[in-house]
Amino acid sequence: MKYNRVIVWFKNDLRLHDNAALFSACKESSEIIPVYCFDPRQFNEVELGIQKTGSFRAKFLLEAVDNLRSNLIGLKSNLILRIGKPEEQIPLLAEEIQAEAVYFSEEVTQEEKNVENALENALWKKGVQTRTFWQSTLFHIEDLPFPVNQTPEVFTQFRKECEKFSKVRKTIQKPKSINFPEISCDLGLIPELSTLGLQEPASSKKGVLPFTGGEDAAMQRLQTYFWENDSLKTYKETRNGLLGPDYSSKFSAWLALGCISPRFIYEEVNRYETLRKKNDSTYWLVFELIWRDYFRFVSKKHGSKIFSLQGIKNHVDNWRKDEKLFWNWAEGSTGIPFVDANMRELNETGFISNRGRQNVASFLVNDLGIDWRWGAMYFESQLIDYDVCSNWGNWMYVAGVGNDPRENRYFNILKQANIYDKKGDFIRHWIPELGKIPGFDIHQPDSLTKNELRSYGVHLGANYPHPIVAFSTREKWTSIKN
């Protein structure tokens, strides 16, 4: 069908390249009006007073939207901005500018689907058509070798079937021009963080990377990681690192907002394999993209179960709701250096390594026994690379209520620290008050005598907390009883 005027509603697809909604609108309509809507509900407080979208994540979003607008202006177009509920703002705008249809990307989880359904109902009443597009995954939903409701519950089976029977579609080129009509409506401004009820996050020079939102920054990151620093060839060996910019790709933040397409990354991996090197590392980056797909399709299959306490396994356990212990964990004051250092990195930068995520999540749910959903909500607030499906899927996974054939995903913190931070450099970077303790002892300051601690300038209970759990002879942390 050919339309005269179409609204393209941008959501988590903040890019011009490989954007099916934008590309189709350009083919099927004479005039295109790109729109982004800041939904106030995304900035409300949730349980425990946690901000649904924290300052780091919001800042990254504002940068991404600003960059999208700049790139659209470069194509003689623009981006109309609104603050309000999309299901209210977009129908009003469609009526004001006489749009005939609204194109947008399809989401899979409950809150997002509720908004989409409400929007479609409101537009239908005004005689405005809608068209949705699937474009968040590496494998297109129509190309899966099974119906979504039969997505395998085990990742390995999912991966093998997709690799054997599915092909990754080619990327769509970005438009060379976009016909943005002369309209008299207000274009809107990029809001300040304060407008969204947030404060400017403090800048930290300790972070692994100065993350900046937007398609341009995403492309530059890929250029740097793949081609300038040639880091892809060692990805598998270094991906569990803790310090530095290039131990992993760090693409997740841009993928989360759709600033870069997973299919574009896939094509660049193939190009790298042709021009530079093909090995386990190049495959492993694609492997991680398939994990991301997996959580998205699992979320579509199971719906709101991924947010329930018993998860998709319907596994009932006795989770604790101890707010004091939770905030010890969230604020990085557990007295367990490997946990605290990772949480400090998260709180000061909005980012945490993959290895760090697994360890702090395991500690919260398996050692403290705290409701795993609290951890998922905190990550949702803090992480600049928050992706609803990957975040909640991974937390279910660690809590033993998700897609994992193993019953227990317990991480022994000291063992993990010994493998990934044997000399304690990561701890010294984030917990300088422990910096003088030599070697691996920095991971267990409570094992040192008071005189030893004093000689290193450490006073447990004063400038660093006593551990809230102890290490037992069974090589597992157990709660200290008062």
Summary of the structure (lengths in Angstrom):
residues: 482
radius of gyration: 23.6
end to end distance: 70.4
largest distance: 80.0
contacts: 1585
relative contact order: 0.11
helix: 51%
strand: 9%
